[in-house]
Amino acid sequence: MINSAIKQLVTYGLENNLINKRDINYITNKILETLGIAEYTEPTEEFKNVSLEDTMNTIIDFALKNNLTENNNQSIELLKSRLMDTLLPMPHEINDNFKKLYRISPKKATNWFYEFSKSSCSVDINKALKNIKWAVSTKYGKLDFCIDINKNNNEEKKNYPECEYCHKNEGFLNKSNLRMIPITLNKEDWMFWYSGDGYYNEQCIASSSQHKYTELDANTFTKLFEFLNIFPHYWIGADANLPFADSYKPEHDVFVGGNYELAIARADVEKYFQIKKFEDVQVGIVNWPLPVIRIRYKDYTKIVKLADYISGKWKIYRDDSIGLVEVNGTEPCNAIVSVARKLGDLYEIDLILRNNAKSPQKPLGVYHTDEKYYHIKKEHLSVTDIAGMLILPSKLNEELKLLAEKILEGEDLRTDERTAKHSSWVEKFIIEYDDISSDNIMEILQNEIGRSYIEMMESAAVFKRNDTGKQAFERFIAGL
């Protein structure tokens, strides 16, 4: 059985162009070495269309039965990563092929690198397909949702590599099969690779070669647009450069992006305005739950100057009439989340105004989402959350299933702690539905999460979507 699985793994490498026939003996021996097996008889049977998942499961079962690995997720993932690494070229070979294809077109290069990342299981497409995804139509357009059922948020922090975005992760332990592409952004060394989360198409990461805190200045905006010059078919975004909530601190200069249309990109500009010395640049307020300023122009260097100007004004801005402060003691509070894209010959960036001030009543943040929505998501809102792709915690998958069962059976939601925290939420909307069945209950719950997401985002806005908030936003704009 194990001999067949080893040959199937080698065949998988051949079928996916990770190796060629000249490599068969060498790769087979590397797999044996990784497993700690000294004996092997090659099966006479030939295999086709090998399922990597089935093959890897067979090998892992063998390893567990023979005490070749420990029976825990970390050890199993480490072994899988090392086995995949036996099939993969060295990083410089990946880089050389990427460059060759890039000379033909950027899209051809990224298409190849993404397929390679899937074949090498750096992007585990089988795990990604298990994520629960849906879309909800709202007053801000169609928004996307994803329950990540694979995420492990309890990983131990290590000194090496310093964080998950450091370049030293390439080839390290359970990332043995990770490969990265070097790029240059504003004369700085960065790396580009694909995230294993798989929330959307070609979800990618770009990170600085230096382990340093994210700064928001003209240099950052320049790097965002230079990324788009390299990969014009992608969007790219930078998170806020200040700590938000207790669980989040941006310790590495990193961008996220992908070949995917975020909901915020589809949002309309509800009001245009002009800024002195930038009269030819298109600037406007976006129809979005959070306050967003959109800038569009053909010359990205001019957008950089304007974005840096707006950012500088925002960093020191306060409005006592709505309780908006720019500092907490001596710590700055105002921050910006940036999402940039190319539209033909035009460059476009959305500047999302944020503030992380805290108070005794709101220790996670005055503009953190309202606590009545913590049962859906309590964590910091990331770039993708803010831009219309809400990533929800894995526990919500089980909780929604239990909610559906109890609602259909007419049971008390408060008898189970997994559903009790959702009870008040359910009681508010369930009376609106006359016809609830096993065919539509999950769709109802998902749609209601969509409605709540809008309220969550609006609760986190520094300028609320009401007359007072809109007038306050106008005052900031007037100050520009």
N, C-alpha and C positions, 0 to 999 in steps of 0.2 A: 504493500500500500504506500509506504513512504517513498520507495523507489519511483513509483508511478507519479507521485506528487512532485518529486524533485524534477523528473523529466518534463512534467506539465509546466512547472515554473520556468524552466529553460525554454520550452516551446512558447510560452507567453512572451518571453523576451524577444524571441525571433519574430513572432506574429506582430509585435508592436514596434518593431525596428529599433529596439533598445540594444540588441546585439546582432551579430551575424553568425553564419555557420562556422566560421573560423574560431569563434569564441566558445563553442559548445563544451569542450573538455575542461577548459579553464574555468568557465562559469559553474559547471557542475561541481568541480572540486571546491570552489569558493563557497558554494551552498553547503556542501558536506562539512567544510571547516567551520562555517557559521553555526551549524547545528551540532557540531562535535561528534560527527559520525565518521567512522573509519572504514566502513564496508559499504559497497554499492555495486549492484548489478543492474545495468541499464535494461529496462524493459524493451521487448521487441515491438510492442504496440506503438503506433504513431498517433499523436493527438492533434486535434484541430479545434479552433475556436475555444481556446481554454478560458474557463472562468477563473479569474484571479481570486475572487472571494472564496469560491469552493476549494481551490487548490491551497490557498493560505490557511483556511480552516482545517484542512486535513493535516497540514504540516504542524500547525499549532497544537492540534489534538495529540499528535505523535509526541511532540516536545513535552507536553504536560504529563502524558502517561509515562514517559521515560525520564522525568525529572530534569529535562534539559533547560527548562525555564520555570520561573515561579508563577503561581496561579494568581496573578493580579493584573489589572489593566496596564499598568506602567511597564511591567516586564514583557507582557505580550506585545504591546505596541513597539517596544524597543526591538524585539526579535523580528517583527514584521518589517520594521524600517531597515534593519541590518540585512535581511534577506533581499529586500528590494534593491538595496545599494549594490549587491553583487551583480545586478544586471545593468547598472548605469555607467555611462561614460564619466570621465573626470570633468570638473567644472570648466576647465579651459576648452574642452571639446564642445561643450554646450554653448559656451560663449562664441566660439568660432563659427558654429553652424548658425547661431542667431544672427551674427553680423552678416553672414553670407546671404541669408534670407532677407534681412533688413534692407540690403542694397536693392532688392527687388521691390519690396514695399514693407512699411511698418506692420500692416495688418497680416501679411504673410508670415512675418517673423513671430508676431504674438500668437497667431493661430497655431503655429508649430509648437511654440514653447508651452502653450496652454495644454495642447494634446499630450505633449511629453510629460507635463506635470501631472496630468490625470493617469497616464500610463505608468508612471513611476510611483503613483499613490501619494505623492506629495500633496496633491489634491485628491482626496478619497471620494470619488464620485458616488460610491455606494452609500457612504455615510451622508453625503450632501442630499441625496435623493430621499433619505428618510426624514429630513427636516419637513415640518408642516408649513405649507405656504398657502396664502390666499390673498385676495385683493378686495377692497371695499370702496365703493363710490361715496364721496363726501362732498361737502360744499367747497373743498379745496382741490377737488379732482379725485382721481383714482389713486389710492394709497396701497402700499404693499406691506405684508406682514409675514414674519417667519418665526416659528418656534424652533429654536436650536435644541434638538434632543440629544446632541452629542457632546455639548460643551462641558468641560470639566473646569470649574472655577476654583478648585481647591489645590492647584499645583503649588508645590513648594518653591519659594523664591531661592534662587541660587546665585552665587557670586560669579559663576562662569557658565555660560555667557551671562552678561549683566541683566539682560531682559530678552523677551521673545523677539524683539526687532533687531537685535545686534547681528552683525554679519558673521560672527563666530558660530552662529547656530548652524551654518551650512556644514553638514556632515557630522554634527554633534549628536551622539546617542540616539534618541528616538527621532532625530531629524537627519539621520544618515542619508536618506533619499532626497533631501532638500537641495535644490540647485537654484542659484541666483544669477542675475545678469547685471554686470556693472554698467552704470550710467553716470553722466556728469550733469549736475544741475547747478547753474551759476558758479562754475569753476570748482565745485565741491564733488567729492566722490560719494556716490550713493549706490544702493543696490535695489533691483527690481525683481519681484517674484510674485507667485500666486498664493493667496491665502487658502488654507485647507478647509475653511468654514463652508464655502460654497453657498453663501446666501443669495448670490446673483451671478450672472454670467461673467466669467473672467475676473472675479474679485481679486484685486491685486494690492500689493503693498510696495511702497518705496520708502527706504529709510536711509538716514545719514550714516556714513562710515564711523562717525563719532557718537559715543553714548553721551548725549547731552540733552538738556531740557529744550523743549520747543519754544522758539521765540516767534513773535508775530511782528514783522517789519517788512520793509521793502524787499529785503533779501528773500523772505518766505514767499511773498507774492510772485517774485521773479522766478523762483524755483517751480512754483505751481505751473506757470505758463510755459516754462522751458520743458517741463514734463509733457505738456500738451503738444509742444513742437515735435517731441520725439514720438509720442503716441497720440495723434490727433483724433483717433476714434474712441478714446477713453475720456471719462470724467475723472477728476482728481480733487481730493478734499483734505483740509487740515483741521484737526480738532482745536478747540479753544486752548490757549496757551497758559491757562491757570487751572489749579486743582478744583474739581467739582465733586461735591459729595465726599463722604469719608472713604469710599472704596476706590477712588480714582485719582491718579496723579500722572500727568504726562511727562514721563521721564526720558523719552527718546524722541528725537526729531524725526517724525514719521508722517507719511501721507497714506491715504487709502483711496482706491479708485476702482475702475472696471469698465468693461464694455457693456454698458447697461444704462438705460434712461431712468434716472431717479425722478420721483414724482415732483420734486421741487422744480425740475427743469421744464415741466409741462405747465407750471403755474404762470398765470398772466401777471403783467405789471398793471397795478390798479391806478397808479398816478406817477407821471413823469415830472422831473424838475431839473433845473440847471444849477451848476456850481461855477462860480466865477473862476476864470482862467481854464475851465474845462467845458466851455459851452458846446463844443462839438462832440462831446462824449455823451452817449445815451445813458441816463441814470434814472432809476425809478424805484418806487416801493412795490414790493411783490405781495400779491394776495396769498398770505401764508399765516399759519397760527402764531408764529414767532415773527418779530420785526426783522425784515430782510431788505437790504438795499442791493439792487442789481445794477451792475455796470457792464456796458457792452461797447466795444470799439474795435477797429481794425488793427490798431497798433497797441500791442500789449504793454509796451514800456510806459505808455501814457496811462493805461489802466493801473499799472503798478503805482505810479505817482499819486493817482487819485485815491486808490485803495489805502495806501500808506497815510495819506492826508486824513481820510475818514477815520482810520484806525487810531491815529494820533489824537484826533478830537474826541473819539469815544473813550479812550483810556482815561481821560481826565474829566469826563462829563458827569455831572450830577444834576438831579432835579428834585429839590426838596418837596415840591408840591405833590409828588407821587411817592416820596420816600426812597428815591433812587440815589444811592451813594456810590462814589467812585473808589473809596478805600474802606477797609475794615481795620481800624487802628492805623497801622502803617502799611498794611498789605493791600495791593491794588485789587479791585473787584471786577472791573469791566474787561470783557474778552470778546473775541470774534471767532466764529466758526466759518470757514471759507470753503466754497464748493465752486470749482471752475470747470469750463468746458469750451470746446470750439464748435462754432456753427459756420461751416464753410470757411470763408476768409475772416470771419469775425471771432473775437475772443469775448468770453462772458464769465463773470464771476458774481456769485451771490455772497454777500457779507451778512451773516446772521448775528445780530447783536445779543450778547449774553452777559450775565452778571452773577458772580458766585458769593455775594454777601450772605453772611449767616446771622442768625439771631437766636436768643435762648428759646424762642417759640418754634423756630425752624432751623435746627442744628445742621440739617443737610443742605440748607440754602433757602434764602428768601424766594429765589426764583427756581428752586428745584420743583419738580412736579408735586402737586397737592397730595398729601398723604392718603386721601381717600382713594387714590389710584395705585397705591403701593401693592395692592393684591394682584395687580397686573404686572407692574414693573416698578421696582424701587430704585434700581441702579441709575447711575449717570446716563444721560442721553448722549449717545455717540453722534458722530457726523452722519451716519446712515439713518439713525433714528430721527434726527432733526430734519433730514432731507427727504423723508417720506417712505423709508423702508425700516419699519420698527422691528428690531430683533428682540424676541421675548425669551425668558428663561425656560429651560427644559422642563422644570417641574410643572409648568402651566399645561403641558400636554396631558399629563395624568389627571390634573385637577379639572380640566374641561370635560374629560371623559366621565369623571365621577359626577360632575355637575349635571351633565346630560342625563345620566342614569337616574339620579335622584329627582330631577325635575319631571322626567317622564313617569316615575313611580309615585310622585307626589310626596316624597320623603322630606323630612326636616333637614335643611342644609347645615344647621348648626350642630348636629350630632357628630360631625366629622370635622376635625381641625383643617383638613385639606379643602373642604368646601365652605366651612363656617366663615372664613375671611372674605368669601365672595357673596355671602348671603344678602347683605344690604344692597349690593350692586344688582343682583338678580331680581330682588323684590321690586326695584324701581322700574325695570323695563318689562318684566314678564307679563304684567297686566295689559300691556299693549298688544299682545298676541292672542288671537282667538283660536288659531289652529296650530297646535304644537304636536309634532310626531317625531318618530325616530328618523324620518326622512329629512326633516328640516331643523332639528334642534341644534346640530353643530353649526349649521350656517347662521342660525340666529345668534348663537354665542359669539361667533367670529365677527359678524356684523356689529354686534354691540361692543366688542373690543375696539372696532374701528371708530365707532362713535366716541368711545371713552378716550381713545388716543387723541382725537381732536381736542377734547376738553383738557387732557393732560398737557398737551403742548401749549394750549392757550393759558393754562394756569402757570406755566413756566416762562411766560413772556414778560420782558421788562416793560414793554409798552402793550397793555392789554388791548384786545379787540373790541373796545367800547369807545364811547365818545371821549372820555377822559384820557384813555391810553393813546387814541389817535391824535388828539391835540398835543399830547406830550411828545409823540414821535415827530409831529410837524415842527415842534420847537427845536428839537435836535437838528432836523433837516435845515431849518432856517439859520441855525448857527453855523452851518457849513458854507 
